Amino acid sequence: MTLSLTHVHGDRITVAHGAAGTELFSYVYRPEADWEAPKPYLHPVRTLSGGVVTDYRPNDHRWHKGLQLTASHLSGQNLWGGNTYVHGDGYLALPQKVGSMAHVSFERVEASGDRAVIAERLTWHPHGGELWAEEERRVEVRDVDPESGSWTLVWTSAVTNRRDEDLRFGSPTTHGRPAAGYTGLFWRGPRAFRDGRVFTAECAEPAGGDPMGSQAPWLAYVGEHDGRDGHATVVFEHAPSNDHLGEKGTHPAHWFVRSDPFAAVAPSWAFHEELVLPPGETLARSYRVVVADGAWDHARVAAHLEGLAW
């Protein structure tokens, strides 16, 4: 169950498992194209058997990169990338609104036994480059289980507002577009995962399509690979510590999820309403992502999560 870590300084950190050296993911932190809102991301992410469960720069959305933390509408800026949604006008190319998240330093980069940790400091910037926020991020691999064919990634981010006014986290939905509440932690699945099976802790068989905009402690996405036989299951779970006290409910977030025309999941910070972060205050969120070989059903996901500790 030994994990190993390779750091190409200025570029990426890759975590691998076992004697076979299966690369579970690469954490890429070098800056990329300005129009795509440069920020660190994980890609490729793989199952223990090597099946890829993320996509990178698909031709429909070049700024979709594996698993990454985003802010689609942030006090008038776009740290998501690409065109910006403007109510009444649709998506417009507004490069003056596209910001970035910048790597500052690593506080901890290590792998030992069945755990690996990447602890990083980042800064958030509007297009003009001012300092808007500082983030402390921790990406940890744990619970590697060859018997079940699964491993767990825990992503924790604490974002502190460094402006002298509120930071307002929103989404296209808070700005007028229905069913587009994406912001926060965002996963883009491979093209082969289109039309995959989606279910949540609250609903094993959602009626009428994806549970877009719903609330549940966890959500699972099952997709089938191209290029190799078999399926993979990716599960996203809120930490119990994630608080949300908005008008739309007390659960940490509402799910943004699509299986058509592409596979995507985000536990949105601001689906139906903006999240307001006052000056000097910190927004802290933790998520568990389970990456598993095979097509898991509701009972198996629930039992597996029950056996994991935060």
Secondary structure, DSSP 4 states (H G I P E B T S, - for coil): --EEEEEETTTEEEEEETTTTEEEEEEE-S---GGG----EE-S-B-TT--B---BS-TT-TT-BSEEEE-SEETTBBSS-SSEEETTTEEE--GGGB-EEEEEEEEEEEEETTEEEEEEEEEEE-TT----EEEEEEEEEEEEETTTTEEEEEEEEEEEE-SSS-EEEE-TTTTT-TT----EEEEE--GGGTT-EEEESS-SS-TTS--TT---SEEEEEEE-SSSS-EEEEEEEE-TT----BTTBSSS-EEEEE-SSS-EEEEESSSSS-EEE-TT-EEEEEEEEEEEES---HHHHHHHHHT---
